[in-house]
Amino acid sequence: MKEKMKGKLTVDARVTVLAIQPEEHKVKVSVAGCKEPKIFDHVITTLPFGCLRNVDTSDCILSWDLKTAIRSLGYDCSTKVAIQFSTC
């Protein structure tokens, strides 16, 4: 995916704050070690919920149910399952 992305791409950054700016349709991201937050059109995060709860998401307009899930979700043994359908 990295090769297909055009424009500026930031990877392996320790995010401390995610904030949605709805009036500008942008996402403000604060990264550890950087003085100023960065503004992006799109953000793709692959953080597990257990790590996401350490990021300040108070300005992300998340539902109460999702905030509760992020705070309380614990990880245990898991299995990934894929299902393929022949028709829609």
GUDREN-79002 format. One record per residue (C-alpha): residue in three letters; y, z negated, x negated. Coordinates in steps of 0.001 Angstrom, whole numbers, plus 500000, padded with zeros to 6 digits. Layout:
N
  aa     py     pz     px
 ALA      Y      Z      X
...
% end
This chain:
88
  aa     py     pz     px
 MET 500000 500000 500000
 LYS 502330 499202 497123
 GLU 502232 502831 495937
 LYS 503103 504102 499434
 MET 506167 501846 499793
 LYS 509528 503448 499134
 GLY 512586 501546 498027
 LYS 512768 498065 496575
 LEU 509577 496017 496721
 THR 509245 492381 495695
 VAL 505812 490894 495041
 ASP 504495 487605 493630
 ALA 507631 485701 494631
 ARG 507517 482039 495751
 VAL 509358 482096 499060
 THR 511111 478869 500069
 VAL 513045 479996 503183
 LEU 512556 482783 505745
 ALA 515402 483324 508219
 ILE 515796 486052 510823
 GLN 519300 487434 511351
 PRO 518912 489017 514819
 GLU 522477 490329 515051
 GLU 521973 492380 511875
 HIS 518231 493103 512377
 LYS 517580 491737 508880
 VAL 515478 489013 507267
 LYS 517000 486616 504747
 VAL 514556 485375 502117
 SER 515197 482613 499603
 VAL 512978 482718 496533
 ALA 512376 479862 494083
 GLY 514364 480430 490888
 CYS 516938 482765 492498
 LYS 520439 481479 493230
 GLU 521235 483808 496128
 PRO 518949 484689 499056
 LYS 517914 488322 499389
 ILE 518321 490394 502551
 PHE 515548 492764 503644
 ASP 514973 495170 506523
 HIS 511292 494198 506710
 VAL 509156 491421 505258
 ILE 505382 491459 505007
 THR 503951 488074 504192
 THR 500309 487354 503488
 LEU 500619 483591 503371
 PRO 497905 481597 505099
 PHE 499292 479197 507726
 GLY 498446 476286 505430
 CYS 500941 477621 502863
 LEU 503449 478900 505423
 ARG 504056 475352 506636
 ASN 505688 474692 503229
 VAL 508249 477461 503829
 ASP 511390 476642 505835
 THR 511049 478858 508921
 SER 513480 476929 511141
 ASP 515621 480077 511624
 CYS 512701 482408 512433
 ILE 512790 482095 516227
 LEU 509116 481086 516420
 SER 507620 479824 519658
 TRP 506744 476132 519994
 ASP 503038 477011 520200
 LEU 503165 478997 516959
 LYS 505086 476225 515157
 THR 502467 473721 516311
 ALA 499643 475977 515111
 ILE 501269 476377 511689
 ARG 501696 472610 511304
 SER 498232 471651 512460
 LEU 495916 474436 511338
 GLY 493364 473399 508768
 TYR 491014 475649 506864
 ASP 487285 475262 506612
 CYS 484445 477630 505899
 SER 485058 480943 507609
 THR 483584 484376 508034
 LYS 485356 487693 508493
 VAL 483946 489867 511243
 ALA 484670 493562 511834
 ILE 483791 495474 514992
 GLN 483886 499257 515283
 PHE 484070 501005 518650
 SER 483119 504629 519245
 THR 485718 505058 522039
 CYS 488981 503443 523015
% end
